[in-house]
Amino acid sequence: MTNLIYMTDSYRTELAAQVVSCIKKGSGWEIVLDQTIFYPQGGGQPSDKGTIKGKQGLATVKHVRMLGDEVIHECALNGTIDEKESVECSIDWNARYHNMRAHSAGHVVHEAVRLVAPYLDPIKGEHGKSAYIEYKGSLPVDKKPLIEQQGNDLIRQNLTLKTEFVTLDELQKRASYIPEHLPKHKPLRILSVGNYPPIPDGGTQVKSTGEIGEITITSVDNADDHVRVYYAIPPNESDETKNDTCQSVDSTVSTSRHDTGNQAIKVDQIMTAPQFIGLLLDAQRNAKEFITISDKSAEELRLLLLGPKSELGRLTKQIRQVPASDRGNVGVVVNEVKSSIIEAIAIHAAHSTTSKPGFDLNWADVTIPGIRPPEGHLHIVSQAITEITRIFERIGFTRVRHPEVDWDYYAFEALNMPPHHPARDEWETFFIDYPGKPPGTRPGLEATRRKQIVLTPHTSNGQVREMEKGKLPIRMINIAKCYRRQSDVSHVPMFHQFEGMYIDKGVTIGDLTGVFNFFVKNYFGPDRNVRLRPFHFQFTEPSVEIDINCGICLGKGCRLCKEGWLEMAGGGMVHPNVLKAGGVDPSVYSGFAFGWGVERAAMMKSGTKLDDIRLLYSNDIRFLNQF
Ligand code: DAH
């Protein structure tokens, strides 16, 4: 069993050890020591390199791996190294320090991602040539600057990275994430960044986040319900000129699984003018994104975005890779990009409070536009409710309100679902026992109310309540909160439905199609149509499910919708028993009703595919601001 010195001291570069075995393997040698400072590849961190020096031989360590509880140093050997011999180990500190900073940066990026998208589940991290953290779920690419900003905030705070050895039990209790396979032979260790919850970790780590330097999120790459957040760190301070480490900030190096064209160019390759210009434009976009979210002064921004260490600065140095005949044209674009960044910095400075020279009257520029106070807006669901109401009002429907905490009677029994009817199970309802004798509004109803109150699981409770008002015809749109015992990525326990009902003499299912068509054309756009599909509800006969043609293929069939139609709402002709329960004579009147989720309608309209619908109610202003 090898004693893993690097686990307790990541900064140790030299160590005296004793050889346990030194065996020839193929063209090289495999050395096992009683203790080691060499990090064996694992946890996304590449292995160390270096030397093992004996009395009669020098081994160059090319790769290190863990086998059971032993660390195997794969070497090229000059001379001989013997069992039990004392040797001097020395690691390539420059490479290790870079790997270590990259690994710690991975933890910082993870904390930043958790701040921006707490719903993502981490899967793994890679901290080598192409560094990324992978999650299950998806993340809008426009979150890239925000993650970068949050990550760099954590770096500026110079938070301590603290490791602790723990028992499995403690690890399970304390860690915010537990990987599927914990290493069998390594001691269990957790790492925390500042006061953030710890994460299992066996790598080498820097002492504080400040050592990492400014990170860059190079891409957010979504594929098949997984997302990789790629990041880069600056070179080691003593190693500014080295450009062979791919995770150093360098836009010319491919960091993304989906990188194409100009992004996949190696530093020492020849570049065509269009490729170089592509990179310039990327740098310009990154710089402008950074300016919009930055609170730095103009001077700091100029240094960061145009200075020699900036993405643009580095790129400019590589202009020699473009064929000489094209350099003139490319140079013009370099200058244009620079001017546009300078202009963006100036505009930002003019609007930002941090770069203003205070109240010195000599500096006051009264022509600078004022600072707009931040403006709020209605929640996306409130916006949808208003819009839905307006559309139905145009064809004579009136928005009504009915109780959201109601008798079981209105939510189920009056809708043709007597107590214990199996159809009730479709609504995962919260029931409340009414304390004492329920008050009655209509003689004879008390007995049937069965003392139970529900948090309305749908807006259909408004149907009989509306009929009980005794006024016909009815054209109502009841929009209200609904409650169901469900909370997962596609359900929230409180959501909204809108319920339409039209009762008059001679209403047919054709009217339902017409009204719904009117709604979808006005809400989703003129190309959209509906179709009715037979279904079953206890409170309508016949019952239908209402589909809308897919907005992408308009009904032809595509990858999103498969066969051209998306399921939307439930509806049908109001059942005679329901009309009777509401005191309406089914031999004279008929009517249709339908009901649908407001959240779903709003998401479908905005084209937003939410991986977690609970985000709508998480009150995260960064999410809500988008709508
Ligand atoms: N209340 C049903 C639900 O929550 C939707 C519904 C179906 C409403 C048919 C209706 C209707 O008015 O006629 O799933």
Boltz pocket constraint, residues with backbone or C-beta under 6 A from the ligand:
constraints:
  - pocket:
      binder: B
      contacts: [[A, 457], [A, 458], [A, 459], [A, 460], [A, 499], [A, 500], [A, 537], [A, 539], [A, 540], [A, 544], [A, 569], [A, 570], [A, 571], [A, 572], [A, 573], [A, 593], [A, 594], [A, 595], [A, 596]]
      max_distance: 6.0
